[in-house]
Every structure is written in C-alpha cells, then in structure tokens.
Amino acid sequence: MPKISVALATFNEESNLAECLDSVKNLADEIVIVDGSSTDRTVEIAKKFGAKVLVTQNHPIFHINKQKAIDMAKGDWILQLDADERVSPELQKEIENVINLSEKELEVYENHLPNRKLFLRHQQLIEQRDGQVGTDKGAYVAFFIPRLNYFLGKYLRYGGVYPDGVIRLIKKGKAYLPAKDVHEQMVVDGRVGWLQNPLLHKDSPTFARYLQRNKRYITLLARQLADEKVGKDPKTMFDYLILKPAVWFGMTQIRHKGILDGYQGIIFSFFSALRFPRAYLRYVKN
C-alpha cells in the first residue's frame, strides 16, 4: 500500500491547525510541519498529533516553508495542505482510491469525472496565466483538488470562486514549488489529473480574518508590481484604479453569476476587485 505524508507550513495557526489535522488523522502515515516561529500554540498542537515539526524563519513567500515540508516528507504520495483546509471523509476515500489505481484505471477515472469539463476549463485558464502545468502524456503524478471557499458563513459556489483548483496531491519527487511568487503553480514532472471531491477551505470565517489575510496579500501584490516595474503614468494609473476593478467586479458578478451567492458573493467580489487599486496605490507611494 502506498504511504501518504501530509505536509504543511504554519505560522500562528492555533485556531485552525487542530481541526485540519483531525481531518487527516486517519489518512496520513506521517504529518510533517515546517513552522515559521509561531508565537502561539501552533507547535504544541502539531506535536499532539504526532507531527514531525521543524521550526524556522517565517518567510514572506509562504511557499518556501511549504517546500521544506514537502522535502522532509517520506511518503510515496504527499498531500500538501494549508492549516485552514479540511479533508472531508469523501475526499479521504477518493485519495485512498486514486493512489491505488493503475495507470489504465486512472485514465478511465479521469475521463469519467462528473465535473471534468468544468475542471478542464479552469485548468486552461490557469495555464493561460502561468503556462502549461505538467505534461500531456505519461504517468499521473499530481492532482488538482477543487476547493469550496468559506466566506461569512457560506461556501461560495459562483463568482469564479469554484472550482479554485489547487495542486495538493503529488507523488514524492515529481513536483515542487519554485517559491518565487504567492500565486505560482507547482512545477510537475509528469501528468496532472483532478480529484472530484473538494477541499473545504475555511480561510475567512469572520470578516476581520478576511481583512487580515487580504491586507497581507495586498502587500505581496504591491511588492510584485515593484519587481515588475509597472508604470506610474496616467494610462497605467487609470487601468489599475478604475478599469481593472470595474471589469473584475462586473465579470465575477454577471458572467460568473457571483450574485447567486447572495450578499456574501457581492462583498467577496467587491473586495477582490479592490486589490488592484489598493496594491497599485501602495506601490506608487513607495
């Protein structure tokens, strides 16, 4: 039977970690955590679940520590998670099933996923932005998992939020994070498939938590604009302050039916659109 390692990077996640690890305790053969010198009970909680813990520096790019956790993992397959993600019993069963399928069986499985068309459209958008993910042929060595994102008391299903595919299940030694950008894709040496059952992503259980995370993301985005030396001329300013947020809000609310998620969907789209002017103004001021 293939062994499964669960790998996480953490920093001050005492409010999330126990629920996350509890959701994988019957799936993981080992739990590996790289902690960025948390000042709360994160490390204590991790050790209560029998995790192997490395305490190190908390880097601005979170993927640096996540890759360290992946490198430490010994399992045949690695499930890399964030502390605010939960694995449902249905997803656990699917993971256990998929890693035991032959390549021929995997091919059949992938071709008969209920949401296959939606997943492939989403992957196409990712690849238009980031370049091809994995290879077209060969063995399946990594899998996207769709996510349901929890926002103000509700899992969002519209507005372009779902399926929010993330590569989470990887074969040992076949994928890595370059750790250069907050939204980068994994580099995969092989074929990438999809799982059907979603991760439950509880990143914003309260609006205060959402604003805290959003502020950190704005900081990283402003830094990226500086690295790319984005222009400060009137045309670029109009693009970031007016055009980009207006187009984003309209697209997520109308084209992607975000309004069907109720007031939560409207608020999510509005603040998501505001990332363009907020990051740009911070970049210009610096």
C-alpha positions as CSV (number, residue, x, y, z in Angstrom):
1,M,0.0,0.0,0.0
2,P,1.4,3.5,-0.9
3,K,2.2,5.6,2.1
4,I,0.8,9.2,2.4
5,S,2.6,12.1,4.0
6,V,0.6,15.2,4.9
7,A,2.8,18.4,4.7
8,L,2.0,21.9,6.0
9,A,3.8,25.2,6.6
10,T,2.3,27.1,9.5
11,F,2.6,30.4,11.3
12,N,0.3,31.3,14.3
13,E,-2.4,28.8,13.3
14,E,-3.6,27.6,16.7
15,S,-7.2,28.4,15.8
16,N,-7.1,26.3,12.7
17,L,-4.5,23.6,13.0
18,A,-6.3,21.1,15.3
19,E,-9.3,20.9,13.0
20,C,-7.1,20.5,9.9
21,L,-5.0,17.7,11.4
22,D,-8.0,16.0,12.9
23,S,-9.5,15.7,9.3
24,V,-6.4,13.8,8.1
25,K,-5.5,11.7,11.2
26,N,-7.0,8.5,9.6
27,L,-5.4,9.3,6.2
28,A,-1.8,10.3,7.0
29,D,1.0,7.8,7.6
30,E,3.0,10.8,8.8
31,I,2.5,14.5,9.3
32,V,5.3,17.0,8.6
33,I,5.1,20.6,9.6
34,V,7.5,23.5,9.0
35,D,6.6,26.3,11.3
36,G,7.7,29.9,10.9
37,S,8.5,30.5,14.6
38,S,4.9,30.9,15.7
39,T,4.3,32.8,18.9
40,D,1.1,30.9,19.8
41,R,0.3,27.2,20.5
42,T,0.7,26.0,16.9
43,V,3.8,23.9,17.5
44,E,2.3,22.4,20.7
45,I,-0.9,21.4,18.8
46,A,1.2,19.9,15.9
47,K,3.1,17.7,18.3
48,K,-0.1,16.5,20.0
49,F,-1.0,15.0,16.6
50,G,2.4,13.3,16.4
51,A,3.7,15.6,13.7
52,K,7.4,16.0,12.8
53,V,8.0,19.7,13.3
54,L,10.8,21.9,12.1
55,V,10.8,25.5,13.5
56,T,12.5,28.0,11.2
57,Q,12.2,31.6,9.8
58,N,8.8,32.9,8.6
59,H,9.4,34.0,5.0
60,P,7.2,36.5,3.2
61,I,6.7,33.9,0.4
62,F,4.9,31.1,2.3
63,H,5.8,28.5,-0.3
64,I,9.5,28.5,0.9
65,N,8.5,26.7,4.1
66,K,5.9,24.6,2.4
67,Q,8.5,23.3,0.0
68,K,10.7,22.5,3.0
69,A,7.9,20.4,4.4
70,I,7.5,18.6,1.1
71,D,11.2,17.8,1.0
72,M,11.0,16.4,4.6
73,A,8.1,14.1,3.7
74,K,8.9,10.4,3.3
75,G,5.7,9.0,1.9
76,D,5.1,7.7,-1.6
77,W,2.4,10.4,-2.0
78,I,2.3,13.8,-0.4
79,L,-0.9,15.7,0.4
80,Q,0.2,19.3,1.0
81,L,-2.3,21.4,2.8
82,D,-2.9,24.8,4.4
83,A,-3.9,24.9,8.1
84,D,-7.3,26.4,7.1
85,E,-8.2,23.5,4.8
86,R,-10.2,20.4,5.8
87,V,-10.3,17.0,4.2
88,S,-13.8,15.6,4.1
89,P,-14.4,11.8,4.6
90,E,-15.5,11.7,0.9
91,L,-12.2,13.3,-0.2
92,Q,-10.2,11.0,2.0
93,K,-11.8,7.9,0.4
94,E,-11.1,9.3,-3.1
95,I,-7.5,9.9,-2.3
96,E,-7.0,6.4,-0.9
97,N,-8.7,5.0,-4.0
98,V,-6.8,7.1,-6.6
99,I,-3.3,6.3,-5.3
100,N,-4.0,2.6,-5.6
101,L,-5.3,2.7,-9.2
102,S,-3.2,1.5,-12.2
103,E,-2.4,4.0,-15.0
104,K,-5.1,2.4,-17.1
105,E,-7.6,2.7,-14.3
106,L,-6.6,6.3,-13.7
107,E,-7.2,7.1,-17.3
108,V,-10.8,5.8,-17.1
109,Y,-11.3,7.5,-13.8
110,E,-10.2,10.9,-15.1
111,N,-12.3,10.6,-18.2
112,H,-15.5,9.9,-16.2
113,L,-15.2,12.7,-13.5
114,P,-18.7,14.3,-13.2
115,N,-17.2,17.8,-13.3
116,R,-14.5,17.0,-15.9
117,K,-15.5,19.8,-18.4
118,L,-15.6,22.5,-15.6
119,F,-12.2,21.3,-14.2
120,L,-10.5,21.3,-17.6
121,R,-11.8,24.9,-18.4
122,H,-10.4,26.0,-15.1
123,Q,-7.1,24.4,-15.7
124,Q,-7.0,26.0,-19.2
125,L,-7.4,29.5,-17.5
126,I,-4.6,28.6,-15.1
127,E,-2.3,27.6,-17.9
128,Q,-3.1,30.7,-19.9
129,R,-1.8,32.7,-17.0
130,D,1.1,30.5,-15.8
131,G,2.0,28.3,-18.7
132,Q,1.4,24.6,-19.1
133,V,1.1,22.6,-15.9
134,G,2.8,19.1,-16.2
135,T,2.9,17.1,-19.4
136,D,0.3,15.9,-21.9
137,K,1.3,12.3,-21.6
138,G,2.9,9.8,-19.2
139,A,2.0,8.8,-15.7
140,Y,-0.3,10.8,-13.4
141,V,2.0,12.2,-10.7
142,A,0.0,15.1,-9.4
143,F,-3.7,16.1,-8.9
144,F,-5.6,19.3,-8.7
145,I,-8.2,19.3,-5.9
146,P,-11.2,21.7,-6.2
147,R,-11.8,23.9,-3.2
148,L,-15.0,25.3,-1.6
149,N,-14.1,28.6,0.0
150,Y,-15.9,29.6,3.2
151,F,-16.8,33.3,3.4
152,L,-19.0,35.0,6.0
153,G,-20.9,31.8,6.9
154,K,-21.2,30.3,3.5
155,Y,-19.3,28.2,1.0
156,L,-19.1,30.2,-2.3
157,R,-20.0,28.3,-5.5
158,Y,-20.2,31.1,-8.0
159,G,-18.4,34.3,-9.0
160,G,-15.5,32.3,-10.4
161,V,-14.6,31.2,-6.9
162,Y,-15.3,27.5,-7.6
163,P,-13.6,25.1,-8.5
164,D,-10.5,27.1,-7.4
165,G,-8.3,24.1,-8.3
166,V,-5.0,23.7,-6.4
167,I,-2.4,21.0,-6.9
168,R,-2.4,19.3,-3.5
169,L,-1.7,15.6,-4.0
170,I,1.7,14.9,-5.5
171,K,4.0,11.9,-6.0
172,K,7.2,12.1,-4.0
173,G,10.0,13.7,-6.1
174,K,7.7,14.6,-9.0
175,A,6.7,18.2,-8.2
176,Y,8.0,21.2,-6.4
177,L,7.2,24.8,-5.6
178,P,9.6,27.4,-7.1
179,A,8.8,29.7,-4.2
180,K,9.1,32.9,-6.2
181,D,5.5,34.1,-6.2
182,V,2.5,33.9,-3.9
183,H,0.2,32.5,-6.6
184,E,2.7,30.3,-8.5
185,Q,1.8,26.8,-9.8
186,M,3.8,23.8,-8.8
187,V,6.3,22.5,-11.4
188,V,5.3,19.0,-12.2
189,D,7.4,16.3,-13.9
190,G,4.6,14.2,-15.3
191,R,0.9,14.3,-15.9
192,V,-1.7,16.2,-13.8
193,G,-5.2,15.0,-13.1
194,W,-8.1,16.1,-11.0
195,L,-10.0,14.8,-8.0
196,Q,-13.7,15.2,-7.8
197,N,-14.4,15.9,-4.1
198,P,-13.5,19.4,-2.8
199,L,-11.2,20.6,0.0
200,L,-13.1,22.6,2.5
201,H,-11.3,26.0,2.7
202,K,-12.2,28.0,5.8
203,D,-9.9,30.9,5.2
204,S,-12.3,33.6,6.1
205,P,-14.7,32.5,8.9
206,T,-15.0,36.2,10.0
207,F,-14.8,39.4,8.1
208,A,-11.9,40.5,10.4
209,R,-10.0,37.4,9.4
210,Y,-10.7,38.1,5.7
211,L,-9.4,41.7,6.0
212,Q,-6.3,40.5,7.8
213,R,-5.4,38.0,5.1
214,N,-6.4,40.5,2.4
215,K,-4.0,43.1,3.8
216,R,-1.1,40.6,3.6
217,Y,-2.0,39.7,0.0
218,I,-2.1,43.4,-0.9
219,T,1.4,43.9,0.5
220,L,2.7,41.0,-1.6
221,L,0.9,42.2,-4.7
222,A,2.4,45.7,-4.3
223,R,5.9,44.2,-4.0
224,Q,5.3,42.2,-7.2
225,L,4.3,45.4,-9.0
226,A,7.5,47.0,-7.9
227,D,9.6,44.0,-9.0
228,E,7.9,44.2,-12.4
229,K,8.5,48.0,-12.5
230,V,4.9,48.7,-13.5
231,G,4.4,52.2,-15.0
232,K,3.2,55.2,-13.0
233,D,1.9,57.1,-16.0
234,P,-1.8,58.3,-16.2
235,K,-2.8,55.5,-18.5
236,T,-1.5,52.8,-16.2
237,M,-3.0,54.6,-13.2
238,F,-6.4,54.6,-14.9
239,D,-6.0,50.9,-15.7
240,Y,-5.3,49.9,-12.0
241,L,-7.6,52.5,-10.3
242,I,-10.7,52.3,-12.5
243,L,-10.6,49.8,-15.3
244,K,-9.3,46.6,-13.7
245,P,-11.5,46.7,-10.6
246,A,-14.6,47.6,-12.7
247,V,-14.1,44.8,-15.2
248,W,-13.3,42.3,-12.4
249,F,-16.4,43.2,-10.4
250,G,-18.7,43.0,-13.4
251,M,-17.2,39.8,-14.7
252,T,-17.4,38.0,-11.3
253,Q,-21.0,39.2,-10.6
254,I,-22.5,38.8,-14.1
255,R,-20.5,36.4,-16.2
256,H,-19.7,34.1,-13.3
257,K,-23.0,34.6,-11.6
258,G,-21.5,35.7,-8.3
259,I,-24.8,37.4,-7.4
260,L,-26.2,33.9,-6.8
261,D,-24.1,33.6,-3.7
262,G,-26.1,36.4,-2.1
263,Y,-24.6,39.3,-0.2
264,Q,-21.5,37.2,0.6
265,G,-20.8,36.9,-3.2
266,I,-21.2,40.6,-3.7
267,I,-18.9,41.5,-0.8
268,F,-16.3,39.0,-1.9
269,S,-16.3,40.3,-5.5
270,F,-16.1,43.9,-4.3
271,F,-13.1,43.5,-2.1
272,S,-11.5,41.2,-4.6
273,A,-11.7,43.9,-7.2
274,L,-10.3,46.5,-4.8
275,R,-7.0,44.6,-4.7
276,F,-6.0,46.3,-7.9
277,P,-6.2,50.0,-6.8
278,R,-5.1,49.2,-3.2
279,A,-1.9,47.4,-4.3
280,Y,-1.2,50.0,-7.0
281,L,-1.5,53.0,-4.6
282,R,0.7,51.3,-2.1
283,Y,3.3,50.7,-4.9
284,V,3.1,54.3,-6.1
285,K,3.5,55.7,-2.6
286,N,6.6,53.7,-2.0
